[in-house]
Amino acid sequence: MIKKISSNIVRQKRHLRIRKIVDGTSERPRLSVYRSNKAIYVQIVDDVKQTTLVSARSQELSLNHSNIEAAKAVGKLIAEKAIAQGVTEVVFDRSGYLYHGRIKALAEAAREAGLKF
């Protein structure tokens, strides 16, 4: 019998590999993404000081679903909040998710709104 490994476990292993390389500093903090079936969450984190500078989620916009439109709206919101805090450049941490669909839409919306990564 073949044992199937959970896709979330595979994602978490991929995330650990990525986190060995991707590290946020005060000059270029890390933009971290988490998605669930119901919402999408984004944080901009300074790993040196271990603080969250800015965060956004789809529920802030009264979006009770997690689809591509919600991801675009959250990407635009996080970029506006970050620029208001003085953060213009970030390092993108996709948290082990494939760069496709909601993750890609969020990243492109954040770039269009003024974040550089």
N, C-alpha and C positions, 0 to 999 in steps of 0.2 A: 504494500500500500504506500502510495506517495503522500507524504505530509506536505501540505501547502503552508508556506510561511505567510503570515499576515502582511498585507501591503503596508500597513502602518508601521510594523516593525522594520520592514525594509526601508521605509522613508526615514525612520529615526536613525538607522545606521548611516544612511546617506547624509543626514543632517550632521551627525557627529564628524563625518569625514570633511564636510564643508566647513564646519566651525573650527577645525584645526587650522584652516587657512584664512578664513574671513574673520577679521577682528576690527571693531570700531574704535576710533580714537576721538579725541576732542575736536580735531580738525575735520575728520570724516567719520561721523558716527555710523552705526550699523542700522539699516532699515530691515527689521525682522517681520516676517509675514506668518500668520497662522490662519488656516481656514478650517471651518467645520461645515457640517451639512446645513447649519442654520445661519451662520454669520462668517464674516471675514474680519480679522483683526490685524492691525499694523502698529509697530512701535519703532521709534528711533531711539537707539540705546548707545550710550557712551560706555564702552566696556572697561576703560581705564578707571573711571570713577564709579562704575557699576550703578549707573542711574538711567532711568528712562526720561528722555528729554521731552518727547511728544508721543502721543498715542491717538489712534482713531479706530473706530469699528463701525460696522454697518448699522448697528442699532442707534447710533447717534443721529443718523439721517432718517430715522423711522423706517428703515428697510428691514423687514423681518424675514429676509431670504438672502441666500448667498448665490448670486449668479453673476454673469459678466457685467451687467449694468451696475450692480451693487459694488463690484470690485473697482470699476472705473470711478464711481463716486467717492469711494474710500481713498483711492489713489490721489484724486484731486484734493480731497480734504486734508490728507496727511501732508501733501506738498504745501498747501496754504498755511497750515499750522507751523510747519518747519521753517518756512521762509519768514513767518512772523517772529519766530524765535531766533532767527539769524543763521539758520542751518541751510546751506545751499548745496553742499556736496555730501553724499552718503555712499556707503558700501552696501550693496543689495544682498541680503541673506534670504534666499527662498525657502529655507528650512527643510530642505530635502524634497520639496515638491517639484515636479517637472515644470519647466518654463513653458507653460501652455495654458490656454483657457483663462481662468480667473487670475492666476498669478501673472501671466503675461499682460492681461488687461490692466491690472493694478499698476504694474511697473510702467507701462506706456503712458497711462494717465498721469502718474507722478512726474514722469519726464516732461510731458506736455505742459504741466502746470509750473515747471521751473526747477525741479530737482535735477541734479547732475549725478549720474552714476554709470 
